[in-house]
């Protein structure tokens, strides 16, 4: 591509050297070459095509939205949120129940009950009382058990009575009978060892 000076020279116009730079500057500020023009046109055409594509996409999207049941979608969204909230609540409750049951089993194991039925009854009433588990302990359980003992002491083992029963001496048979029996056995053995006949009446 020829620059402006070459074009003028080819036309027989001689540009003074001190004016050449100024001429080039003025031409650049006021005129564009065909190549520059074409590049600008291509850029504008691309912008136009992109804008047209965006317009078509937006029009299609709007059309799809217009076909949708917006109120129905909102209702489905609310229903979904409610289901998620219910699931989270159930999960939290299940974890709390598990922690409570673990803590209760641990604490109840330290208590002596008079029977399994009594134990089952006390556990049921503890759960019904709404006590809470905190850090692996049932809060208020000691007070509850103390109150329950006042109401029904027979549900629990009396440890003092149990200790007295365990420490009480017991005999399998009277001492005198053992002595008599041992003596009789010994006399028979001695006579037999000496080759004597058993005494009459034996």
Buried (B, 14 or more C-beta within 10 A) or exposed (E): EEEBBEEBEEEEEEBEEEEBEEBBEEBEEEEEBEEEEEEEEEEEEEEEEEEEEEEEEEEEEEEEEEEEEEEEEEEEEEEEEEEEEEEEEEEEEEEEEEBBEEBBEEBBEEBEBBEEEBBEBBBEEBEEEEBEBEEEBBEBBEEBBEEBBEEEEEBBBBEEEEEEEEEEEEEEEEEEEEEEEEEEEEEEEEBEEEEEEEEEEE
